[in-house]
Each structure stands twice: as C-alpha cells, then as structure tokens.
C-alpha cells in the first residue's frame, strides 16, 4: 500500500492538534512522503466583504508557520502548509481527495462525544483514511488491531490493517464482536443450540475475513478474537488498549446505508484507546 501522495494533518494549535501533527510527521517521514499542515478559516458565518477575513487568514498562516517550525530539523521531511477557507469538515473533505491520509486531533470531549465533534465529522466525510490522534498518544504501542463484522467495509479495513502491520513488523489482531442482547437471553429466544449455531456461523465469517492474509503476508502473525460478551465498540477499545494502531471501517453491515459513519466507529472515536484509523467506503 505504498503511495507517493502526501499526508495531510489539520491543526488549530490545540494540544490534540499538536499531537496529531507530531504523529503525522513521524508517519510521513517513515513513508518518505511530504507532509502538508492545514488550517481552516471557518468563514461560513461572515458577510462578504469583511475586514476580519484578511486578519484571520494572516493568523492562520502564522499558526501554520509555527507548527511547521516545530518540525524543522526533527525529521527528514518535506513540509508545506496551506490555509483553507470554508466549513471545517467540508473543506477537509474536499482536500482529502489529494492525500493518502488525513490526520486530525481527537478534539475536546463533551457530553461523551457527539457527531458535531470535528473529528467525527471529518472521519465521516473524508475520501481517504482518517487517523484520529488523542492528546496523550505516543509511539511505542504494540500490535495493530482491526474490527470486522463480515461487511465489505470491514474487509477493506482488514486489508489496510494487514498492510500496516506487515510494513511495521507488528502482529495483527482481528476482532469480531457478537453481542447477544440480554432481552433475547432472558426471553429464552436464544437456546443453547441456537447460540452455538450462531457462534459457529460467525466463526466462519471471521475465518473467511482473514483467509487470504497468509498468502499475501506469509510472515504476518495474525490473532483472531471473537468476543461474545461485549458490544463491538467496547470489545475494540478493550482489545486495542496499548496497541500501536486501531483500524475500523467507516460503516459496518448493521448500519443504515444513509449514515456516513457507523455506530461502532462513532463510539470508538469518543473513547480512543490508541491512534485510530477510519477507512473510507470504496465500492468494488
């Protein structure tokens, strides 16, 4: 999954953004691709012409030069900067078609996180993989974790995660969570034989999901986890604690097709266990 396209990172100079810039710079240097640092001037609420626009653009340029300056001399890296204008999520969505990965900070949590959070908006709309970085993230985690559910999006997430793990010399853990709602169990709808049949079928889905990895990556160590006790997001957060990277498809088989970001990806982004990549939908 080599590419010459740059990696872009959005910043507003918050602690989360600074952590995102550092993570993106390290990844770009390792991949041998340029890094573009972005700042978005959200001008949707402004009347045009307005004298503040020029001042905001100037402040954005100063912020970007400061962010780029912190990278100078620290890594063998080509760094460029760019100010975008418009709605933040929409501007980054449009720009994402020009890069191999878009990196953003996790944003400040509020009310447990919501779809109005910038990181969630960007992950839902981008045309490339989106990495969301928490303020305390640091390199040194071990292993790549990916969530699957048998959907096309999950299969593509596995392909991304496997390539990542193989390139980094990391082990890959594939997690499939099957949660049995208590009301089904309490009502007796799930008998022991039916429960076992469901688990057997889902084990087959998990096996099929990883079946081609040995051929593509003969040296890759792959672990499989089927969690029947937790909801998918909870299972992924637990499995990815201390990992180098968590990969989740933007939408799974249980989501409504009109939703751009699935409930599992949404829930994971509100409680990041480690740097997390949301892979976009690519119809085959």
C-alpha positions as a printed Julia matrix, in Angstrom:
284×3 Matrix{Float64}:
   0.0     0.0    0.0
   2.86    2.33  -0.89
   2.0     5.78  -2.17
   3.74    8.99  -3.13
   0.77   11.14  -2.14
   1.38   13.41   0.84
  -0.1    13.02   4.29
  -2.13   15.99   5.49
  -2.77   17.0    9.09
  -5.23   19.63  10.27
  -4.3    21.82  13.21
  -5.68   24.64  15.32
  -2.69   24.51  17.69
  -4.64   22.76  20.46
  -2.83   20.04  22.44
  -4.74   17.42  20.42
  -3.71   19.09  17.16
  -0.07   19.3   18.21
  -0.1    15.57  18.99
  -1.7    14.93  15.59
   0.97   16.97  13.78
   3.75   15.04  15.52
   2.15   11.68  14.69
   1.56   12.66  11.07
   5.11   13.98  10.68
   6.58   10.76  12.03
   4.44    8.67   9.68
   5.24   10.84   6.65
   8.97   10.7    7.35
   8.88    6.92   7.7
   6.88    6.59   4.47
   9.1     9.03   2.61
   6.21   11.27   1.56
   5.65   15.01   2.08
   3.6    16.4    4.96
   1.05   19.17   4.47
  -0.16   21.02   7.56
  -3.61   22.53   7.14
  -5.54   25.23   8.94
  -9.16   26.01   8.12
 -10.6    29.51   8.46
 -14.28   28.85   9.06
 -15.82   31.79   7.22
 -19.36   30.5    6.8
 -20.79   32.97   9.28
 -19.08   36.0    7.74
 -20.64   38.59   5.43
 -18.51   39.4    2.41
 -16.59   41.65   2.16
 -15.41   41.89   5.76
 -12.12   43.27   7.07
 -11.68   40.41   9.55
 -11.14   37.84   6.79
  -7.66   39.07   5.92
  -6.69   39.15   9.59
  -7.94   35.6   10.16
  -6.04   34.34   7.13
  -2.88   36.04   8.39
  -3.33   34.49  11.84
  -3.81   31.11  10.18
  -0.57   31.5    8.23
   1.28   32.42  11.43
  -0.14   29.39  13.22
   0.94   27.11  10.38
   4.45   28.54  10.27
   4.74   27.93  13.99
   3.54   24.32  13.6
   5.92   23.72  10.68
   8.78   25.32  12.58
   8.42   22.78  15.38
   9.09   20.05  12.82
  12.2    21.72  11.34
  15.3    19.65  11.92
  13.49   16.93  13.86
  12.73   14.59  10.94
  13.9    14.12   7.34
  10.72   15.57   5.97
   9.37   17.95   3.32
   6.77   20.16   5.0
   4.32   22.51   3.3
   1.41   24.48   4.75
  -1.94   25.57   3.41
  -4.82   27.68   4.7
  -8.29   26.55   3.63
 -11.47   28.62   3.8
 -14.99   27.39   4.47
 -16.69   24.91   6.76
 -14.06   22.86   8.55
 -15.41   19.37   7.84
 -16.38   20.22   4.26
 -13.05   21.89   3.49
 -11.14   18.89   4.8
 -13.43   16.51   2.92
 -12.64   18.25  -0.35
  -8.92   18.33   0.36
  -8.84   14.65   1.36
  -9.03   13.57  -2.29
  -5.48   14.94  -2.77
  -3.75   12.99   0.01
  -3.09    9.42   1.11
  -4.17   10.06   4.7
  -5.77   12.86   6.68
  -4.79   13.22  10.33
  -6.79   15.13  12.94
  -6.71   15.59  16.7
  -9.42   13.93  18.73
 -10.98   17.23  19.81
 -12.16   18.12  23.28
 -14.65   15.57  24.62
 -18.05   16.89  25.64
 -21.14   15.02  26.75
 -19.39   11.76  25.9
 -18.7    12.93  22.35
 -21.18   13.7   19.58
 -21.5    13.78  15.82
 -20.91   17.54  15.94
 -17.36   16.92  17.07
 -14.88   17.91  14.34
 -13.01   14.6   14.32
 -16.24   12.67  13.84
 -17.39   14.96  11.07
 -14.1    14.64   9.21
 -13.95   10.85   9.6
 -17.48   10.59   8.23
 -16.86   12.69   5.14
 -13.25   12.14   4.03
 -12.31   10.32   0.82
  -9.11    8.83   2.29
  -8.25    7.05   5.55
  -8.56    9.38   8.54
  -6.29    8.97  11.57
  -7.64   10.4   14.82
  -4.99   11.09  17.47
  -5.57   11.71  21.17
  -3.65   14.29  23.15
  -1.64   11.72  25.1
  -0.81    9.46  22.16
   2.8     8.45  21.79
   4.59    5.87  19.72
   5.59    2.66  21.4
   2.35    0.7   21.39
   2.47   -2.85  20.16
   0.32   -4.51  17.54
  -2.34   -3.46  15.05
  -5.99   -4.2   15.88
  -8.83   -4.21  13.36
 -12.56   -4.65  13.85
 -14.57   -6.85  11.46
 -18.21   -7.84  11.01
 -18.34   -9.54   7.63
 -19.19   -6.36   5.72
 -17.4    -5.11   2.62
 -16.15   -2.11   4.58
 -14.66   -4.38   7.25
 -12.89   -6.46   4.62
 -11.28   -3.3    3.28
 -10.32   -2.28   6.82
  -8.58   -5.66   7.27
  -6.63   -5.13   4.06
  -5.43   -1.73   5.31
  -4.59   -3.07   8.78
  -2.73   -6.11   7.43
  -0.58   -3.97   5.15
   0.13   -1.65   8.06
   1.09   -4.47  10.42
   3.28   -6.2    7.85
   5.09   -2.98   6.94
   5.72   -2.1   10.6
   6.71   -5.62  11.69
   3.72   -5.77  14.04
   1.3    -8.56  14.85
  -2.3    -8.2   13.66
  -5.31   -8.87  15.88
  -8.67   -9.26  14.14
 -11.62   -8.69  16.48
 -15.18   -9.8   15.78
 -17.7    -8.95  18.49
 -21.07  -10.71  18.63
 -23.22   -9.24  21.34
 -26.28  -11.17  22.45
 -28.83   -8.7   23.86
 -29.95   -9.61  27.38
 -33.63   -9.39  26.4
 -33.12  -12.23  23.92
 -31.41  -14.38  26.53
 -33.94  -13.54  29.26
 -36.87  -14.36  27.0
 -35.39  -17.71  26.09
 -35.25  -16.81  22.41
 -31.62  -17.9   22.27
 -31.43  -21.55  23.21
 -28.08  -23.19  23.79
 -28.2   -24.99  20.44
 -29.18  -21.84  18.55
 -26.48  -19.81  20.32
 -23.86  -22.38  19.33
 -25.1   -22.4   15.75
 -24.86  -18.59  15.58
 -21.35  -18.64  17.01
 -20.27  -21.37  14.58
 -21.57  -19.37  11.63
 -19.89  -16.2   12.82
 -16.62  -18.07  13.36
 -16.85  -18.99   9.69
 -17.31  -15.3    8.8
 -14.22  -14.44  10.85
 -12.21  -17.2    9.17
 -13.26  -16.08   5.71
 -12.34  -12.48   6.53
  -8.71  -13.39   7.24
  -8.41  -16.32   4.82
  -6.31  -14.5    2.21
  -3.87  -12.87   4.58
  -1.43  -15.79   4.8
  -0.96  -15.79   1.05
  -0.5   -12.02   0.85
   1.61  -11.69   4.01
   3.28  -15.04   4.77
   5.32  -13.65   7.68
   2.43  -11.79   9.35
   1.3   -13.15  12.71
  -2.49  -12.96  12.88
  -4.57  -13.4   16.03
  -8.33  -13.85  15.93
 -10.7   -12.82  18.71
 -14.44  -13.45  18.72
 -15.96  -11.61  21.66
 -19.48  -12.7   22.6
 -19.7   -10.73  25.84
 -19.27   -7.13  24.7
 -20.73   -4.71  22.21
 -18.42   -4.13  19.22
 -17.06   -0.73  20.3
 -16.36   -1.93  23.83
 -14.62   -5.05  22.52
 -12.43   -3.0   20.18
 -11.47   -0.45  22.83
 -10.5    -3.27  25.2
  -8.52   -5.17  22.56
  -6.7    -2.04  21.35
  -5.58   -0.77  24.75
  -1.83   -0.32  24.37
  -1.85   -1.05  20.63
   0.12    0.88  18.06
  -2.96    1.35  15.88
  -6.66    0.51  15.73
  -8.37    0.29  12.33
 -12.14    0.45  11.89
 -14.27    0.59   8.75
 -16.37    3.71   8.42
 -19.57    1.68   8.37
 -20.5    -1.92   9.04
 -23.17   -4.34   7.9
 -25.53   -3.32  10.69
 -25.68    0.36   9.77
 -28.24    2.23   7.75
 -26.81    2.97   4.32
 -27.7     6.64   4.65
 -25.38    7.03   7.63
 -21.84    8.05   6.69
 -20.27    6.95   9.97
 -21.31    3.7   11.6
 -22.26    3.5   15.26
 -19.21    1.39  16.13
 -16.74    3.79  14.51
 -18.54    6.69  16.16
 -18.4     5.06  19.6
 -14.71    4.16  19.25
 -13.78    7.73  18.34
 -15.36    9.05  21.53
 -13.13    6.81  23.69
  -9.88    6.41  21.74
  -7.73    3.58  23.1
  -4.81    4.43  20.78
  -4.25    6.16  17.41
  -7.25    5.09  15.34
  -7.72    4.99  11.58
 -11.16    5.07   9.98
 -11.01    3.6    6.49
 -13.43    5.02   3.91
 -16.01    3.21   1.83
 -14.7     2.06  -1.55
 -17.34    0.25  -3.57
 -15.82   -2.64  -5.52
